[in-house]
């Protein structure tokens, strides 16, 4: 089984709808992240969380919210989806000790907003 | 602030030829450096990383990279590529110590032709 899983893997939705993307990990890591990938722009950080009670905005948090339901679960919500949120979304995890916060990524969720 | 420049957006190469994917970063402080690979329709997989020690780092699938502090570069190399190496490759940098954001380059698409 994969260490970092994301659901759904693909989603098509309409403008104005609320969407939730979910991420689960079995790596035992304390830190979790949400990124979006757009062609030619690499990955950009949306939100990150160091533990259940510590959530921080990344560089492009507007229009998004997150919830850290447990150490192993981190959800990303689009309260009212818009077409320019069409992108590939990645969840990642890391642990400070040992590998000095090296991040490991899930398989991604492809979101299309019509 | 750190930034990452991947000098080539696309690199076409024939099978069994050598390849170098270039990455330069800007930072006035010590950094950790990473290369990730994204195969078609898949997530990001850690290829290799430089945290400290030897400046020549070996990764999976026969790839290696050399950290050059004076030139602020971390170029990725493989002496003989295979068709299966066709993918997008991302260079990323992070300040060492504590938590610091992982900054990604825009990516280099490697296309290996028979």
Interface residues (C-beta under 8 A of the other chain):
Chain A: X4 X31 X40 X41 X42 X43 X44 X45 X50 X58 X59 X90 X92 X96 X99 X100 X101 X102 X103 X104 X105 X106 X107 X108
Chain B: X4 X9 X32 X34 X36 X42 X43 X44 X45 X46 X49 X51 X90 X94 X96 X99 X101 X102 X104 X105 X106 X107
